[in-house]
Amino acid sequence: MSPTVPPPPLNPPRVPRRNRLTTWYRARSLRSRLAFLTAAAVAVAIALSALACWFIVERKQYDLIKQDLASAPPLPPAPAALTKLICAKTPQEALAKVQSAQIVSSDPPRFDSQVVTPDLSTVCLRSTSSKAIELLPSDRTILALDAGDSRTRTGSYTDGTPAMVKVAWYFDRETREKIVVLNALPTKPVEESLRQLALLLGGVALGGVILAGLAGRLVARSALKPVDRLSDAVEHIARTEEVGTTIPVHGEDEIARLSTSFNAMSTALANSRERQTRLIADAGHELRTPLTSLRTNVDLLIRSDDTGRPLPPATRTKLLGNMKAQMQELTVLIGDLLQLSRPDSPKPVRTLAVVAVHEIAERAVERAELRGPGLVFETATAPWYVHADAAALERAVINLLDNAVKYSPPGGTIEVRLDRGVLTVRDHGPGIPPDELPYVFDRFWRSPSSRQLPGSGLGLSIVAQSVREAGGEVSLGPAPDGGPGTLATVRLPGGPAPE
């Protein structure tokens, strides 16, 4: 019986709009994002500038109207026939009476004015008025101010036209009673101007955003050209595996630094591949000789057994001895290759141990004495401790002593000194020609004069690598006193006591 599958929810959870926007933004290319951010920044700047401009103009326009209203008199002076007041209970009724009187003024007043009793029960207009002002209950509060003081408010005419209204109260000169005087100016022209200004600013802002988007696209394309070249170079290397490809670097900005770092990485990869190729080729060349010799000796043994003509015992013993020596040479060569196959970069200090260099030197001398029984070893070592790989450092010292043993004449002397972190090994052999000194630490390099001697040409390469891993330096040169032989010098950082 199959398990019951629950039905899908009727209302699946909705992804928040912010997450959808973030997902959409991250899905865009870097060029699109840069163009979008540029356009957004310019759009915000233009929008803020447009809003600030609109509010400044709006306040300035309304301030001008207020200033005009501040200069309005209680009852503007005019001929007596034109200043006759027509009164009614409401502004609408008073305006209707004025319009029915059909009195036309040759000099229309600057302000629209009307007089109201303190209880707002009677409204009086001039006979030449063309508009009436809507009253608000708050107009009564003007009586709380001193006579002649005024208050400005927004309002409208009876026909709905917006206006700015100045409200004040005075004592009538004839009746000595309080009267409320309203003066108004229409604000519709200002609102129309502000509306047109808003449309103009909106059009400018929209055009600015479009131009900003285009400019952002152009800027992004221009700014990301080095990134495009870098991407093309990386894709070319990934496609063709041709390391060593570089791109031109212009300027000193972040993109130029990135390009420089890429060029350095590509060059390092090319050098690493070249070293690997050279190591494989050199290793194959060095392995071919002992393998060929081994195959020849094995074929000779097999042929002698197959033909029923066994080799003389002395010849067979010599042949087996040669095979053993060749196997030992192969073993040493493979060990050297494994040693050199490690990365060239030094190991982190935290993985190294405190090593007594003087003890390593003494053990290496003991082993060298077994390999050169007829040689004289003069040893003088002072305590010295370093942070290093003990096995690698001991192998480096042994390789130096093996070289000294190999090239020393019978009964010769080998001097080993260790003083304040400087280890020297001096032999009295034929020495190294000056023109060959730059190559002595190269892998598989062997002097033409010593190719008949056993060895693979990897010993000094291992010495150089091990000393570098310990943070030191190694060098080979002629004997300091001008005599025969070679002086090997190893400088190791450390101290006379373990830390």
C-alpha angles and dihedrals in degrees: 000000000000118000118257112258112216114237117253115264115269092226110035114206113272121232110240113253091237091057091048090051091048091049091049092048094050091049091061123092120257090252092052092047092050091048091047093050091047092050091045093050092049091044091053091047092049092045092051091046092049093049092048091049092048094049092046092051092045093052091045093052094048091045089056091052090049090050090052091049091049089063094051112116122225092253114004112235114254139143113298093248091057097044095057108125124228113204136198139155096263135026090246093055093046091050090049090054091049092050092048090053089061095207112163122199121214089206108044113207120256094227131042105235137181136172122226132187115242092256091050089235096121128044123192127193132185116256090245096051117124098184138040125212122232113241125227126201088237089067088081091065089070087082088071089070127075119275111278095021115125142202127205122215140164117255143132145247122256089262091058097256109146116243145171111240130201114203123195138150131223142172113260108243093223105035097026088222127134117264130182114223122199123195120183141183123195116249096194093099089052092049091048090051091048091049091051090046090051091051091048093048091045091053091047091048092049092048089047091052092050092047089045090053091051092044090047090052091050092045091048091049092048095043094047097048091099089049089051090051089048091049091048090051092049092047090048091052092046091049100042101021088226100149117191095058111142135189128218116264121216125182130351103270128118092276090052090050090050091050091048091050091049092050090050091049092047092049091048090051090049091050091047092051090047091052091048091049091048091047092052092047093047092044090051091049093049093045093050095069100055092038091052091049091048092049091049092051093046091049089051092052093047093047092050091052093045095050093047092237104116119201119254111269093245092050092046092049091050091047092052090048090053090049091051091050091050091049090051090049090051091049092051091046093051090047090052091049091051089050092052094045091075118099116276093227116100118256117253113269092239090066095052127088134216107268128193103225094191091057091049090051092050093050091047091052090052091054092045091053088059091053094046106036095168096051129096118230120201109193131185117165131171122200113275130165129196139172104251147116103284096207094047093046092048091050089052092053091046091052091053091050091046089055090050091049092047095054100034117106119240110287090012126149127245117197119206118187132174116185125160094336097316113117116191129186115190125184131182098227130121093290129219121290112245093239091059098050095088090060103044094099095047117112115263092000114144129176113251089233093057103043091107090061121086118264143092102235092247101100098087091041088058090048092053093047095047093048091049090051088055090051095251140116133239131196140172125212145145121293111283094230093055092250127126122290140048131279118215114196125194120185116196126183114232141087144269091254131047115260 
